[in-house]
């Protein structure tokens, strides 16, 4: 597998008998700094931040995906990776 959480979309061999696969990958989101800031806001507002923060995060929290195309040589070693979306 090319990456943790990658979902294979297609797999085919070209005229040189080399494998070409396309994967759908979810973009990493979030950060430690963001989590710390939310924790500080929760504590400093005695939990009131959750009333506003939860809907805001829900509206912004759309999962973002992109696709990559991976080219392998005859020995199935990665030769090239292309970003599609």
C-alpha positions, 0 to 999 in steps of 0.5 A, a space after each residue: 500500500 502506498 500510504 496509510 488510509 489510501 484507497 485504490 481506485 484503479 490498477 492497470 498494466 501498460 504496454 511495458 508490463 509496468 503497473 500503474 495505480 491510482 489512489 484516493 488519499 485523504 488530506 491530513 488536517 488539524 494540528 497540535 497548536 489548534 488542539 491546544 488553542 481549543 483546550 485553552 478556550 474551553 477552560 478559559 470560557 468554562 466550556 462556553 466555547 463549545 457552544 460556538 466552536 462545535 458548529 464552526 468546526 462542523 461547518 469547516 470540517 469537510 474531508 478533503 481528498 485528492 488522487 495520486 497516480 503511482 507508476 511502478 517499474 517491472 520489479 514493482 518499485 515506485 518509479 514516479 508519483 503524480 498528483 491528480 487533484 
